[in-house]
Amino acid sequence: MKRFLCGSIAAVGVYGFMTGGAAVVNQKYFHSNLDMAFPGSLSSSIYLAPRFTEFSLPFLFHYFGGGKPFGLHIELRDYPKRYRSLEITTIIVDGKEIGQDTPWISEFKPHSDYNSSSKGITETHSLMLSGSIENLPVMHHDTKITLKGELIKLNGQRVPVEFSESFTPQSTRKITSFWEVIAGC
């Protein structure tokens, strides 16, 4: 019995070292047009981000999940540096307006991008807004989200904006080794 127990522990140890442990990946997320045309000639990246969960017993078992509640992540770049903030007053998910007590407001902040080319490193300055509207009541099916509000210019002038984006559901379910998950396979 002692030999069997020692052999089993050794086998689990070798298995754990070789594979990193079994990994279960179960994620629900959305695909969308990440570079949509945003009103005001702003460069944008907008996507629905799932809530991620993770559980791990090192070298034995790992669980990676993602799904509800989803948050809408908004990233805007203002290269001419005209805007101070974005105020969202109305959120519509699949034709239904979502009640909110106060508007969602996010500020533009100074930002620099660095790019390398044969001419050397170039630096581009802009104002960037990056924020998320959390816990939207989004089901995992084709979804359309419309946001209405105002862009506030540096001089305080308010510019009404309305934009919509459609999102297509995607899923990943697999059982693999932890090392494969780390490698991004």
Backbone as CSV, one residue per row, in Angstrom:
resi,resn,N_x,N_y,N_z,CA_x,CA_y,CA_z,C_x,C_y,C_z
1,MET,0.828,-1.188,0.000,0.000,0.000,0.000,0.875,1.256,0.000
2,LYS,1.941,1.249,0.795,2.843,2.379,0.868,3.509,2.616,-0.492
3,ARG,3.881,1.547,-1.155,4.509,1.661,-2.471,3.526,2.253,-3.489
4,PHE,2.254,1.829,-3.421,1.219,2.351,-4.316,1.010,3.849,-4.077
5,LEU,0.962,4.249,-2.813,0.765,5.648,-2.461,1.937,6.496,-2.950
6,CYS,3.142,6.032,-2.733,4.328,6.759,-3.193,4.351,6.842,-4.717
7,GLY,3.981,5.770,-5.378,3.928,5.752,-6.843,2.883,6.717,-7.374
8,SER,1.732,6.758,-6.699,0.667,7.671,-7.122,1.093,9.129,-6.959
9,ILE,1.718,9.431,-5.840,2.191,10.804,-5.606,3.247,11.174,-6.650
10,ALA,4.149,10.259,-6.953,5.168,10.509,-7.970,4.529,10.712,-9.338
11,ALA,3.521,9.911,-9.671,2.846,10.040,-10.966,2.145,11.390,-11.073
12,VAL,1.455,11.823,-10.008,0.782,13.122,-10.010,1.820,14.236,-10.117
13,GLY,2.939,14.094,-9.440,4.007,15.091,-9.512,4.575,15.212,-10.921
14,VAL,4.843,14.090,-11.575,5.359,14.113,-12.950,4.303,14.715,-13.885
15,TYR,3.029,14.276,-13.719,1.931,14.814,-14.527,1.844,16.330,-14.354
16,GLY,1.882,16.790,-13.103,1.776,18.221,-12.828,2.916,19.010,-13.431
17,PHE,4.131,18.497,-13.309,5.297,19.180,-13.852,5.238,19.226,-15.376
18,MET,4.866,18.130,-15.997,4.846,18.062,-17.460,3.715,18.891,-18.078
19,THR,2.562,18.939,-17.445,1.408,19.620,-18.040,1.072,20.932,-17.358
20,GLY,1.561,21.139,-16.146,1.152,22.298,-15.362,-0.205,22.085,-14.728
21,GLY,-0.817,20.946,-15.009,-2.146,20.623,-14.505,-3.186,20.770,-15.602
22,ALA,-4.334,20.180,-15.391,-5.425,20.307,-16.353,-5.998,21.713,-16.269
23,ALA,-6.329,22.274,-17.405,-6.908,23.616,-17.455,-8.239,23.555,-18.191
24,VAL,-9.262,24.107,-17.559,-10.580,24.206,-18.172,-10.805,25.677,-18.513
25,VAL,-11.088,25.932,-19.790,-11.347,27.287,-20.261,-12.801,27.339,-20.715
26,ASN,-13.584,28.223,-20.132,-14.995,28.375,-20.470,-15.303,29.867,-20.487
27,GLN,-15.193,30.467,-21.672,-15.358,31.908,-21.765,-16.435,32.279,-22.775
28,LYS,-17.243,33.254,-22.396,-18.223,33.852,-23.291,-17.814,35.308,-23.457
29,TYR,-17.714,35.739,-24.702,-17.292,37.102,-24.970,-17.954,37.562,-26.261
30,PHE,-17.633,38.780,-26.712,-18.243,39.348,-27.908,-17.175,39.824,-28.865
31,HIS,-17.461,39.641,-30.142,-16.623,40.181,-31.202,-17.312,41.442,-31.707
32,SER,-16.555,42.464,-32.008,-17.150,43.683,-32.552,-16.149,44.372,-33.454
33,ASN,-16.609,45.430,-34.111,-15.756,46.279,-34.910,-14.994,47.174,-33.933
34,LEU,-13.734,46.880,-33.712,-12.988,47.594,-32.672,-12.597,49.019,-33.048
35,ASP,-12.586,49.339,-34.348,-12.197,50.682,-34.764,-13.365,51.356,-35.468
36,MET,-14.402,51.653,-34.714,-15.597,52.246,-35.308,-15.421,53.744,-35.505
37,ALA,-16.229,54.295,-36.394,-16.217,55.739,-36.625,-17.026,56.395,-35.512
38,PHE,-16.371,57.133,-34.662,-17.031,57.791,-33.543,-17.323,59.232,-33.931
39,PRO,-18.489,59.750,-33.563,-18.788,61.157,-33.878,-17.714,62.084,-33.325
40,GLY,-17.457,63.171,-34.031,-16.446,64.121,-33.589,-15.077,63.783,-34.134
41,SER,-14.994,62.861,-35.105,-13.729,62.458,-35.745,-12.707,61.936,-34.742
42,LEU,-13.170,61.248,-33.720,-12.271,60.670,-32.734,-11.921,59.247,-33.141
43,SER,-10.717,58.844,-32.871,-10.303,57.460,-33.075,-10.823,56.661,-31.881
44,SER,-11.394,55.473,-32.144,-12.024,54.759,-31.036,-11.754,53.268,-31.055
45,SER,-11.892,52.689,-29.883,-11.875,51.247,-29.687,-12.931,50.969,-28.624
46,ILE,-13.966,50.216,-29.009,-15.075,49.960,-28.104,-15.364,48.469,-28.111
47,TYR,-15.477,47.861,-26.925,-15.771,46.434,-26.867,-16.493,46.085,-25.573
48,LEU,-17.214,44.956,-25.611,-17.877,44.426,-24.424,-16.889,43.505,-23.719
49,ALA,-16.583,43.813,-22.485,-15.606,43.038,-21.716,-16.327,42.162,-20.695
50,PRO,-16.051,40.856,-20.689,-16.675,39.974,-19.698,-16.019,40.110,-18.334
51,ARG,-16.709,39.622,-17.325,-16.115,39.500,-15.987,-15.347,38.186,-15.996
52,PHE,-14.092,38.219,-15.620,-13.255,37.021,-15.629,-13.185,36.397,-14.240
53,THR,-13.212,35.076,-14.198,-13.027,34.342,-12.953,-11.913,33.330,-13.157
54,GLU,-11.191,33.060,-12.095,-10.081,32.116,-12.165,-9.978,31.379,-10.838
55,PHE,-9.734,30.083,-10.935,-9.528,29.248,-9.758,-8.373,28.312,-10.074
56,SER,-7.507,28.072,-9.106,-6.338,27.269,-9.404,-5.855,26.468,-8.198
57,LEU,-5.547,25.221,-8.441,-4.760,24.387,-7.538,-3.479,24.095,-8.309
58,PRO,-2.395,24.812,-8.020,-1.183,24.739,-8.840,-0.747,23.302,-9.138
59,PHE,-0.406,23.092,-10.404,0.073,21.822,-10.950,-0.978,20.712,-10.917
60,LEU,-2.243,21.028,-10.579,-3.298,20.020,-10.604,-4.468,20.451,-11.485
61,PHE,-5.070,21.609,-11.156,-6.281,22.016,-11.855,-6.363,23.537,-11.918
62,HIS,-6.822,24.040,-13.066,-6.988,25.483,-13.267,-8.308,25.709,-13.994
63,TYR,-9.051,26.725,-13.577,-10.290,27.086,-14.258,-10.202,28.548,-14.665
64,PHE,-10.503,28.815,-15.928,-10.544,30.177,-16.452,-11.918,30.387,-17.071
65,GLY,-12.668,31.339,-16.548,-14.007,31.599,-17.061,-14.205,33.067,-17.353
66,GLY,-15.174,33.340,-18.181,-15.523,34.716,-18.501,-16.965,34.765,-18.948
67,GLY,-17.670,35.806,-18.564,-19.065,35.937,-18.955,-19.731,37.093,-18.238
68,LYS,-21.040,36.949,-18.010,-21.820,38.015,-17.372,-21.269,38.321,-15.982
69,PRO,-21.411,39.558,-15.535,-21.920,40.727,-16.241,-20.857,41.329,-17.167
70,PHE,-21.314,41.909,-18.266,-20.420,42.525,-19.234,-20.358,44.021,-18.997
71,GLY,-19.198,44.582,-19.266,-19.020,46.031,-19.196,-18.613,46.539,-20.560
72,LEU,-19.058,47.722,-20.916,-18.701,48.320,-22.199,-17.460,49.178,-21.994
73,HIS,-16.348,48.767,-22.600,-15.097,49.523,-22.480,-15.004,50.495,-23.657
74,ILE,-14.734,51.745,-23.334,-14.645,52.810,-24.336,-13.257,53.435,-24.263
75,GLU,-12.590,53.495,-25.408,-11.302,54.186,-25.496,-11.363,55.125,-26.693
76,LEU,-11.171,56.406,-26.437,-11.214,57.424,-27.487,-9.904,58.201,-27.493
77,ARG,-9.428,58.519,-28.698,-8.218,59.339,-28.837,-8.578,60.600,-29.608
78,ASP,-8.187,61.714,-29.042,-8.455,63.032,-29.614,-7.112,63.641,-30.010
79,TYR,-6.700,63.422,-31.286,-5.402,63.918,-31.729,-5.360,65.441,-31.873
80,PRO,-6.463,66.095,-32.308,-6.432,67.571,-32.348,-6.539,68.219,-30.959
81,LYS,-6.799,67.424,-29.926,-6.892,67.900,-28.539,-7.988,68.952,-28.370
82,ARG,-9.225,68.551,-28.706,-10.359,69.468,-28.641,-11.273,69.220,-27.455
83,TYR,-11.267,67.997,-26.895,-12.296,67.624,-25.928,-11.751,67.427,-24.516
84,ARG,-12.608,67.741,-23.546,-12.277,67.593,-22.127,-12.876,66.315,-21.549
85,SER,-14.154,65.998,-21.930,-14.804,64.824,-21.346,-15.942,64.330,-22.238
86,LEU,-16.438,63.147,-21.886,-17.597,62.539,-22.535,-18.614,62.254,-21.441
87,GLU,-19.863,62.673,-21.691,-20.946,62.443,-20.741,-22.018,61.614,-21.448
88,ILE,-22.270,60.401,-20.955,-23.287,59.523,-21.523,-24.533,59.630,-20.645
89,THR,-25.641,60.088,-21.249,-26.885,60.272,-20.495,-27.897,59.158,-20.763
90,THR,-27.777,58.487,-21.914,-28.729,57.438,-22.276,-27.977,56.218,-22.795
91,ILE,-28.322,55.044,-22.254,-27.751,53.771,-22.697,-28.921,52.892,-23.124
92,ILE,-28.861,52.406,-24.364,-29.920,51.546,-24.892,-29.292,50.215,-25.286
93,VAL,-29.780,49.123,-24.684,-29.289,47.780,-24.984,-30.432,47.009,-25.636
94,ASP,-30.218,46.589,-26.879,-31.224,45.829,-27.635,-32.592,46.517,-27.620
95,GLY,-32.597,47.836,-27.826,-33.837,48.587,-27.921,-34.460,49.005,-26.598
96,LYS,-33.869,48.592,-25.466,-34.422,48.949,-24.153,-33.486,49.917,-23.439
97,GLU,-34.051,51.053,-23.024,-33.242,52.032,-22.307,-32.926,51.536,-20.906
98,ILE,-31.672,51.671,-20.517,-31.196,51.243,-19.202,-31.271,52.452,-18.268
99,GLY,-32.002,52.299,-17.188,-32.107,53.394,-16.220,-30.794,53.595,-15.480
100,GLN,-30.397,54.854,-15.341,-29.200,55.190,-14.572,-29.477,56.447,-13.776
101,ASP,-29.008,56.450,-12.537,-29.266,57.574,-11.637,-28.523,58.835,-12.049
102,THR,-27.289,58.671,-12.478,-26.472,59.805,-12.886,-25.817,59.487,-14.224
103,PRO,-25.453,60.511,-14.987,-24.767,60.251,-16.258,-23.400,59.605,-16.015
104,TRP,-22.949,58.835,-16.994,-21.593,58.271,-16.957,-20.676,59.324,-17.555
105,ILE,-19.658,59.726,-16.806,-18.742,60.774,-17.253,-17.309,60.254,-17.158
106,SER,-16.544,60.510,-18.216,-15.133,60.145,-18.206,-14.337,61.280,-18.859
107,GLU,-13.149,61.514,-18.321,-12.307,62.630,-18.749,-11.245,62.180,-19.758
108,PHE,-10.895,63.077,-20.659,-9.749,62.890,-21.550,-8.494,63.300,-20.775
109,LYS,-7.422,62.542,-20.946,-6.158,62.842,-20.262,-5.025,62.857,-21.287
110,PRO,-3.956,63.611,-21.038,-2.826,63.631,-21.967,-2.261,62.224,-22.154
111,HIS,-1.907,61.930,-23.406,-1.400,60.601,-23.732,-0.340,60.736,-24.827
112,SER,0.664,59.877,-24.788,1.704,59.856,-25.819,1.867,58.439,-26.349
113,ASP,1.968,58.321,-27.670,2.273,57.047,-28.326,3.695,57.132,-28.857
114,TYR,4.419,56.033,-28.749,5.777,55.955,-29.261,5.832,54.873,-30.326
115,ASN,6.325,55.236,-31.517,6.437,54.279,-32.620,7.865,54.267,-33.132
116,SER,8.325,53.083,-33.475,9.674,52.911,-33.984,9.615,52.678,-35.489
117,SER,10.471,53.350,-36.211,10.577,53.164,-37.657,12.042,53.269,-38.050
118,SER,12.312,53.170,-39.351,13.692,53.281,-39.819,14.262,54.677,-39.564
119,LYS,13.388,55.659,-39.336,13.833,57.026,-39.055,14.045,57.271,-37.568
120,GLY,13.790,56.254,-36.748,13.942,56.389,-35.307,12.605,56.308,-34.598
121,ILE,12.576,56.758,-33.379,11.361,56.701,-32.565,10.612,58.025,-32.701
122,THR,9.327,57.919,-33.021,8.494,59.112,-33.115,7.498,59.106,-31.958
123,GLU,7.159,60.289,-31.513,6.229,60.453,-30.400,5.024,61.255,-30.894
124,THR,3.818,60.717,-30.628,2.581,61.389,-31.023,1.792,61.705,-29.763
125,HIS,1.409,62.967,-29.619,0.661,63.404,-28.442,-0.822,63.510,-28.781
126,SER,-1.663,63.157,-27.822,-3.109,63.271,-27.986,-3.743,63.370,-26.601
127,LEU,-5.055,63.492,-26.590,-5.824,63.338,-25.360,-6.537,61.996,-25.491
128,MET,-6.573,61.225,-24.415,-7.201,59.907,-24.480,-8.180,59.730,-23.331
129,LEU,-9.316,59.137,-23.663,-10.327,58.763,-22.679,-10.363,57.249,-22.659
130,SER,-10.312,56.674,-21.471,-10.393,55.220,-21.329,-11.220,54.916,-20.091
131,GLY,-12.354,54.234,-20.291,-13.213,53.909,-19.162,-14.217,52.838,-19.527
132,SER,-14.917,52.335,-18.525,-15.895,51.268,-18.734,-17.217,51.599,-18.062
133,ILE,-18.288,51.276,-18.763,-19.627,51.325,-18.187,-19.896,49.900,-17.730
134,GLU,-19.899,49.685,-16.433,-19.930,48.331,-15.863,-21.334,47.746,-15.751
135,ASN,-21.359,46.402,-15.680,-22.562,45.618,-15.349,-23.784,45.926,-16.209
136,LEU,-23.582,45.932,-17.515,-24.725,46.125,-18.407,-25.547,44.841,-18.490
137,PRO,-26.867,44.962,-18.588,-27.717,43.766,-18.668,-27.700,43.176,-20.083
138,VAL,-26.578,42.575,-20.448,-26.382,42.033,-21.791,-26.437,40.520,-21.730
139,MET,-27.275,39.932,-22.592,-27.319,38.479,-22.730,-26.308,38.079,-23.801
140,HIS,-25.905,36.814,-23.811,-24.891,36.348,-24.754,-25.553,35.966,-26.083
141,HIS,-26.020,36.983,-26.813,-26.578,36.819,-28.151,-26.277,38.098,-28.928
142,ASP,-26.594,38.124,-30.226,-26.342,39.339,-30.995,-26.935,40.529,-30.252
143,THR,-26.098,41.533,-30.029,-26.486,42.662,-29.187,-26.134,43.975,-29.877
144,LYS,-27.019,44.937,-29.730,-26.750,46.288,-30.229,-26.856,47.251,-29.049
145,ILE,-25.827,48.077,-28.902,-25.797,49.073,-27.828,-25.705,50.458,-28.449
146,THR,-26.571,51.339,-27.984,-26.574,52.733,-28.428,-26.298,53.616,-27.218
147,LEU,-25.396,54.565,-27.405,-25.070,55.535,-26.358,-25.397,56.935,-26.869
148,LYS,-26.018,57.724,-26.013,-26.326,59.119,-26.342,-25.774,59.994,-25.228
149,GLY,-25.280,61.146,-25.620,-24.747,62.062,-24.625,-24.114,63.263,-25.280
150,GLU,-23.048,63.756,-24.642,-22.379,64.948,-25.142,-20.874,64.845,-24.954
151,LEU,-20.147,65.324,-25.949,-18.715,65.565,-25.821,-18.559,66.990,-25.342
152,ILE,-17.765,67.207,-24.326,-17.555,68.554,-23.800,-16.177,69.028,-24.265
153,LYS,-16.177,70.138,-25.001,-14.929,70.687,-25.514,-14.146,71.355,-24.379
154,LEU,-12.882,71.651,-24.638,-12.031,72.304,-23.643,-12.592,73.659,-23.229
155,ASN,-13.305,74.341,-24.144,-13.883,75.652,-23.829,-15.253,75.547,-23.145
156,GLY,-15.721,74.311,-22.879,-16.996,74.100,-22.204,-18.176,73.874,-23.136
157,GLN,-17.988,74.107,-24.429,-19.067,73.895,-25.397,-19.440,72.411,-25.438
158,ARG,-20.750,72.133,-25.501,-21.251,70.755,-25.510,-21.676,70.371,-26.928
159,VAL,-21.201,69.194,-27.376,-21.518,68.690,-28.705,-22.294,67.389,-28.541
160,PRO,-23.580,67.367,-28.971,-24.365,66.135,-28.829,-23.771,65.008,-29.674
161,VAL,-23.763,63.796,-29.110,-23.284,62.620,-29.841,-24.244,61.454,-29.618
162,GLU,-24.322,60.608,-30.618,-25.075,59.364,-30.521,-24.351,58.362,-31.408
163,PHE,-24.071,57.184,-30.860,-23.448,56.155,-31.678,-23.928,54.788,-31.220
164,SER,-23.881,53.867,-32.166,-24.326,52.499,-31.901,-23.254,51.527,-32.366
165,GLU,-23.228,50.385,-31.727,-22.306,49.319,-32.123,-23.023,47.991,-31.947
166,SER,-22.812,47.096,-32.891,-23.363,45.740,-32.799,-22.261,44.786,-32.392
167,PHE,-22.613,43.821,-31.559,-21.656,42.855,-31.032,-22.149,41.444,-31.323
168,THR,-21.247,40.577,-31.738,-21.559,39.188,-32.055,-20.985,38.285,-30.968
169,PRO,-21.797,37.390,-30.400,-21.290,36.530,-29.322,-20.285,35.501,-29.824
170,GLN,-19.306,35.226,-28.997,-18.295,34.206,-29.260,-18.130,33.387,-27.983
171,SER,-17.693,32.148,-28.125,-17.458,31.292,-26.951,-16.196,30.479,-27.152
172,THR,-15.538,30.180,-26.043,-14.391,29.274,-26.042,-14.609,28.283,-24.915
173,ARG,-14.586,27.004,-25.264,-14.688,25.939,-24.258,-13.663,24.881,-24.618
174,LYS,-12.767,24.597,-23.698,-11.795,23.538,-23.960,-11.161,23.076,-22.666
175,ILE,-10.655,21.875,-22.711,-9.863,21.312,-21.622,-8.487,21.055,-22.214
176,THR,-7.488,21.597,-21.577,-6.131,21.517,-22.105,-5.148,21.529,-20.945
177,SER,-3.877,21.643,-21.243,-2.878,21.739,-20.170,-2.651,23.209,-19.827
178,PHE,-2.208,23.446,-18.610,-1.950,24.804,-18.148,-0.869,25.469,-19.000
179,TRP,0.156,24.701,-19.400,1.238,25.276,-20.199,0.707,25.761,-21.549
180,GLU,-0.281,25.072,-22.131,-0.874,25.520,-23.386,-1.636,26.834,-23.185
181,VAL,-2.337,26.959,-22.063,-3.062,28.197,-21.769,-2.071,29.346,-21.662
182,ILE,-0.987,29.121,-20.947,0.045,30.163,-20.777,0.636,30.544,-22.134
183,ALA,0.833,29.555,-23.002,1.405,29.825,-24.322,0.412,30.506,-25.254
184,GLY,-0.854,30.561,-24.862,-1.865,31.219,-25.685,-2.414,30.351,-26.786
185,CYS,-2.295,29.056,-26.662,-2.788,28.126,-27.706,-4.267,27.893,-27.566
